[in-house]
Amino acid sequence: MRRVSVAGAAFVLLALTRATALPASDRAISLLCAALAAPATVSYTGLVESLRIGERGAQASVYRIEHRAPNFTRRTYSAPPVLSGDAIVTRGDVDYAIDVKARKIEQSLDVTPTSTADFTADEALIRRNYRAVEENAEALDGRQTVTLTAINRYTNRTTLRVQVDRATKLVLDQREYAGDGSLRSEVRFESIRYARVPIRDFRIPSYPREQVREVEERTLDTAVLNEDAGFSAQEPHVMPEGFVALEGDLTELHGIRTVQLLYSDGIRTFSLFTSGQAVRPEMGPLHPAAVTVGGRGGAEYAKDGALDILTWNDGRLYYTLVGELELAELQRMAGSVRKP
Amino acid sequence: MNELHLTPDEIVDYLHGELSPERDAAVAAHLASCAACSQVREEELTLTEMLRAHVRAEEREMPATVAAAIQTAVRRAPQPGWAAWDAAFRPLLALGAAAAVALVLWAGLSVAHLGSRGAAIDAADYVDRHTTLSEVTPFADDAPIPPVFASENAPR
């Protein structure tokens, strides 16, 4: 699924008008960008294995996926056992999270875009921040593929490696790498079949539909978010190269009003959460370490699977950074968040 | 379609324009003449509009079930044994309660002076929120374990 807020897309395009000229046509990066839009036109079924690797262990899940282009998708979990039989069904602009054991459905609005304009913004980010290298073609699950490696232009590090079906441009295998070169996550297709999926495969059982996932508003205008939040959430003034704000969200976490700002460079992402009430993310099971932010103590850092978490406060606002970034990058960003 | 009424799934398919032309015409004809099925269609349409309006709205009302649960807890009567004991020793209890409140305030101020750590929220909730919002960026994990399941069931 893919979502880029209108404001975020506009910001990206505006920023790019000020950037230096893009390099000449690049077959590999063009293939990578073509893979973004493939699900909008390609229907398929298959088995997906998803693996996320952390400091001390890994999280894995296996699910069957059925996708009817452009925007009907069903994911039915078979592993881990506790999720077996549960499913997420997307029908148009509505998501249904189906818990078969509890016989309940959580329904929420999904404004996943499928228009060319939205893919254009994603493609612009990737082209600006990454270069791609095409490697030896090999067969995967009986399909002829091409392997593409996305290398960050600023750090020169491999961030993403995908195997793309030459015929359909669908990503069949995707690996993300941490800054030290270690594997961070992998998503792999098996038994993929391309065929129109019948609509009956996306039916919803008649379970009670529970509350909509609470999202108060979604905007990139921090002035609007802050006015409704009741405090002045700040943005980091220092970020790794290439990141732009994509989404802003005002919500409540266990009754505490929280502003979430999502940033992306086209592949990596991070979120900055800000609360006006004293809040302490409980990271005990993750074995957090005491670290400093801006030369001051009291901050904590931990890894949860493939994601890094840094939490600190300035005495008035309480912050949490979550993302696919190294500790040093998180600390630099945290230190640049100025006290309102 | 059974002999009397449409199934809810058929109505949803009809609203999404996913039926064959022949079936679509048959459903439309049935809805025009069946009040019960027409009511189901209206409910489905209303639910979708409510979701859209809910996201766009600037203010929220507390769900009725939550308000009712709070009122029930407030009105819940104390146990008879406790009530009798309370009535007999109320003056002493009041004095003791005041002393306890003062002690708590003093302790709280001391903690605040050292740096209150505030309410504890499971770090997994932040991770889930980030994952939910970022799943729509290019090449994000196609389907992270959904928060509604992960927070309740999945091992972490």
Interface residues (C-beta under 8 A of the other chain):
Chain A: M1 R2 R3 V4 L36 V48 S50 R52 Q59 S61 Y63 I65 R75 Y77 P80 V82 L83 D86 I88 R91 G92 V94 A97 D99 E106 Q107 S108 L109 T112 D122 L125 I126 L160 V162 V171 Q174 E176 S185 V187 I199 R200 R203 I204 S206 Q211 V212 R213 V215 E216 E217 R218 D228 L246 E247 D249 T251 L253 H254 I256 Q260 L262 S264 G266 I267 T269 F270 S271 F273 Q277 A278 V279 R280 P281 E282 M283 P285 L286 G298 A302 D304 G305 L307 I309 T311 Y318 T320 V322 G323
Chain B: P8 D9 V12 D13 H16 E18 T48 L51 R52 H54 V55 R56 E58 R60 P63 G115 S116 R117 G118 A119 A120 I121 D122 A123 A124 D125 Y126 V127 R129 H130 T131 T132 L133 S134 E135 V136 T137 P138 F139 A140 D141 D142 A143 P144 I145 P146 V148 F149 N153 A154 P155 R156
